[in-house]
Structure formats: structure tokens, C-alpha cells
Amino acid sequence: MNKNRLEAFSDGVLAIAITIMVLNLKVPLGTGWTEISAITPLLSSYLLSFIYVGIYWVNHHHLMQPVRSVNGLILWANLHLLFWLSLIPFVTAWVSVDPSASPPVAIYGLVLLMSSFAFLLLGKALLAKEGENSRLAIALGNGRKNQISIFLYAAAILLSLWSGIGGLLVYAAVAILWFVPDRRIESLRWD
């Protein structure tokens, strides 16, 4: 099967997720700094989640670049990833209510953890189709960054049970880790 429909559908789901998140932003009731500071948790959670959706969009794009075609396993693995990413607007809104509250921050982390795990599974499904000596295998390397992320998400979930803000800081650190795409993928030619 051609990969174009998978990419278009994925782009659409991620665009809708960002749209839902931005629609949750509320205009302050006044025009002063006090009113703006009242919505700081909402703006902060939106910013972090926007960055995460953007990171997944960029990395999904790079992941699909060397792929010529997809199969049913890849379609299901991609849907699994999109399921977890589609929950980001919900957990973003919940965290913005009280960023120091443990349950929303822990669930936010669970969604990030499962998104990372789903991305790993998508990569494995693509490798199964493309082969261990493919251009994709070269670009993916050993997947260490993804493994580190999964560990950090799990640690941050546990930390968030004690300190919601602490958990959010670890989630932000993982976002910084992924903000710049892997240079191996950037440097390879896919033509």
C-alpha cells in the first residue's frame, strides 16, 4: 500500500489535536498582568503540549521518509500512536487546572509514555517491513533516545505522585531532548 494516505491521515489527526488545544485557550477577563498570570498554567500546558505534538509530527515525517510502502501492521501501529497523541488535548486541559496536582500530571505522563512506546512500536513495524539493513534501519540507529525517554517518563510519573511540578519539569526536559531531530535522519538523502 502507498504510504501517502497514512501520512495524510496522521497529519490531519495531529492538526486537529493542536486545534482542539488552542480552542481550550480562554481570553483573560481583563487586560492587566494579573489576568494574564491567572491563565499562565493554561498557556504553559498548551506550550508544552504544542511542542510535543510538533515533535511527534516532525519525527513521524522523518520516520516515514525512507519508507516506500506500508502494510496492515504498520497501519495499526500508526493508529495506536495516533490514539495516544489524540489524548494530549484532554490531559493538557486537565493539567492546566492545577499543574501541581498529582493525578493530572501523572496521567499526562502516562499519555506521553504510551505515545513514546507507540512510536517505538511503529518504528519496529516499519523495520520489519523495510528490513534490518534498510535506509530506515540506518536512520533509526539503536533507538537509545527513545529508550531514555521511556525511562524518564516512567520516573517522572512516579515523581509526579510526590510533586506535580517536578513531573512536569522532567516532561519538559524530555521535550528538549527531542526538540532537535536526529542528525542521522537529517543527513541521509531519501531520493
C-alpha positions as CSV (number, residue, x, y, z in Angstrom):
1,M,0.0,0.0,0.0
2,N,1.1,3.5,-0.7
3,K,2.3,5.4,2.4
4,N,0.7,8.7,1.3
5,R,-2.8,8.1,2.9
6,L,-1.1,7.1,6.2
7,E,0.9,10.3,6.2
8,A,-2.1,12.5,5.3
9,F,-4.3,10.9,7.9
10,S,-1.6,11.3,10.6
11,D,-1.1,14.9,9.6
12,G,-4.8,15.6,9.9
13,V,-5.1,13.9,13.3
14,L,-2.2,16.0,14.7
15,A,-3.6,19.2,13.2
16,I,-6.9,18.5,14.9
17,A,-5.2,17.8,18.2
18,I,-3.4,21.2,18.0
19,T,-6.7,22.9,17.0
20,I,-8.5,21.4,20.0
21,M,-5.8,22.5,22.3
22,V,-5.9,26.1,21.0
23,L,-9.7,26.2,21.3
24,N,-9.3,25.4,25.0
25,L,-7.3,28.7,25.5
26,K,-9.5,31.3,27.1
27,V,-9.1,35.0,26.7
28,P,-8.3,36.7,30.0
29,L,-11.3,38.6,31.5
30,G,-9.2,41.8,31.8
31,T,-6.2,43.4,30.2
32,G,-3.8,43.5,33.1
33,W,-0.9,41.4,34.1
34,T,-2.9,39.9,36.9
35,E,-5.4,38.5,34.5
36,I,-2.7,37.1,32.3
37,S,-0.9,35.5,35.3
38,A,-4.2,33.7,36.1
39,I,-4.1,31.8,32.8
40,T,-0.4,31.1,33.0
41,P,-1.0,27.4,33.8
42,L,-3.2,27.1,30.8
43,L,-0.7,28.8,28.5
44,S,2.2,26.8,29.9
45,S,0.5,23.4,29.5
46,Y,-0.6,24.4,25.9
47,L,3.0,25.4,25.1
48,L,4.5,22.1,26.3
49,S,1.8,20.0,24.6
50,F,2.1,22.0,21.3
51,I,5.9,21.3,21.4
52,Y,5.2,17.6,22.0
53,V,2.7,17.3,19.1
54,G,5.2,19.2,16.9
55,I,8.0,16.8,17.9
56,Y,5.9,13.8,17.0
57,W,4.8,15.4,13.7
58,V,8.5,16.1,12.8
59,N,9.7,12.7,13.9
60,H,6.8,10.9,12.2
61,H,7.7,12.8,9.0
62,H,11.3,11.7,9.3
63,L,10.4,8.2,10.2
64,M,8.2,7.8,7.1
65,Q,10.7,9.5,4.6
66,P,12.6,6.3,3.6
67,V,9.5,4.1,3.6
68,R,8.2,3.2,0.2
69,S,5.0,1.4,1.2
70,V,3.1,0.2,4.3
71,N,1.2,-2.9,5.3
72,G,-1.7,-3.6,7.7
73,L,0.6,-4.0,10.7
74,I,2.1,-0.5,10.1
75,L,-1.4,1.0,9.7
76,W,-2.4,-0.4,13.1
77,A,0.8,0.6,14.7
78,N,0.3,4.1,13.4
79,L,-3.3,4.2,14.7
80,H,-2.0,3.1,18.1
81,L,0.3,6.1,18.1
82,L,-2.4,8.4,16.9
83,F,-4.7,7.1,19.7
84,W,-2.3,8.2,22.4
85,L,-1.5,11.5,20.7
86,S,-5.2,12.3,20.3
87,L,-5.5,12.2,24.2
88,I,-3.0,15.1,24.5
89,P,-5.6,17.8,24.3
90,F,-7.6,16.2,27.1
91,V,-4.6,15.8,29.5
92,T,-3.4,19.3,28.6
93,A,-6.7,20.8,29.7
94,W,-6.7,18.7,32.9
95,V,-3.1,19.6,33.9
96,S,-3.9,23.3,33.3
97,V,-6.5,23.2,36.1
98,D,-3.7,22.7,38.7
99,P,-0.2,21.9,37.5
100,S,0.8,20.8,41.0
101,A,-1.9,18.2,41.3
102,S,-0.5,14.7,41.1
103,P,-3.3,12.8,39.2
104,P,-3.5,15.0,36.1
105,V,0.3,15.3,35.9
106,A,0.7,11.5,36.3
107,I,-1.9,10.8,33.6
108,Y,-0.3,13.4,31.3
109,G,2.9,11.5,31.8
110,L,1.2,8.2,31.1
111,V,-0.1,9.6,27.8
112,L,3.4,10.7,26.9
113,L,4.9,7.4,28.0
114,M,2.4,5.4,25.9
115,S,2.9,7.8,22.9
116,S,6.7,7.1,23.1
117,F,6.1,3.4,23.4
118,A,3.7,3.5,20.4
119,F,6.2,5.4,18.3
120,L,8.8,2.7,19.2
121,L,6.3,0.0,18.0
122,L,5.7,1.9,14.8
123,G,9.4,2.0,14.1
124,K,9.7,-1.7,14.8
125,A,6.7,-2.4,12.4
126,L,8.4,-0.3,9.7
127,L,11.7,-2.1,10.3
128,A,10.0,-5.4,10.0
129,K,8.8,-4.4,6.5
130,E,11.8,-2.5,5.4
131,G,14.5,-4.8,6.7
132,E,17.3,-4.6,9.2
133,N,19.8,-3.3,6.5
134,S,17.4,-0.7,5.1
135,R,17.9,3.0,4.9
136,L,15.3,3.3,7.7
137,A,17.4,1.0,10.0
138,I,20.5,3.2,9.4
139,A,18.4,6.3,10.2
140,L,16.9,4.8,13.4
141,G,20.1,3.5,14.8
142,N,19.8,1.8,18.2
143,G,16.8,3.8,19.4
144,R,18.6,4.9,22.6
145,K,16.9,8.3,22.7
146,N,13.5,6.6,22.7
147,Q,14.5,4.2,25.4
148,I,15.9,7.0,27.6
149,S,12.6,8.9,27.1
150,I,10.6,5.9,28.2
151,F,12.7,5.6,31.3
152,L,12.4,9.3,32.1
153,Y,8.6,9.3,31.5
154,A,8.2,6.4,34.0
155,A,10.4,8.2,36.5
156,A,8.5,11.4,36.1
157,I,5.2,9.7,36.6
158,L,6.4,8.4,39.9
159,L,7.9,11.8,40.8
160,S,4.6,13.5,39.9
161,L,2.9,11.4,42.6
162,W,5.0,13.4,45.1
163,S,5.4,16.7,43.1
164,G,3.3,17.6,40.1
165,I,5.6,20.4,39.1
166,G,8.6,18.1,39.4
167,G,7.0,15.7,37.0
168,L,6.2,18.5,34.5
169,L,9.8,19.7,34.6
170,V,11.0,16.2,33.6
171,Y,8.4,16.1,30.8
172,A,9.8,19.5,29.6
173,A,13.4,18.1,29.8
174,V,12.4,15.1,27.6
175,A,10.8,17.6,25.1
176,I,14.1,19.4,25.0
177,L,15.9,16.1,24.3
178,W,13.7,15.6,21.3
179,F,13.4,19.2,20.1
180,V,16.2,18.8,17.5
181,P,15.6,15.9,15.1
182,D,18.3,13.2,14.9
183,R,21.1,14.4,12.6
184,R,21.4,10.9,11.1
185,I,18.0,11.2,9.7
186,E,18.5,14.8,8.6
187,S,21.7,14.0,6.8
188,L,20.5,11.0,4.8
189,R,19.2,11.5,1.3
190,W,15.9,9.8,0.6
191,D,15.6,10.5,-3.2
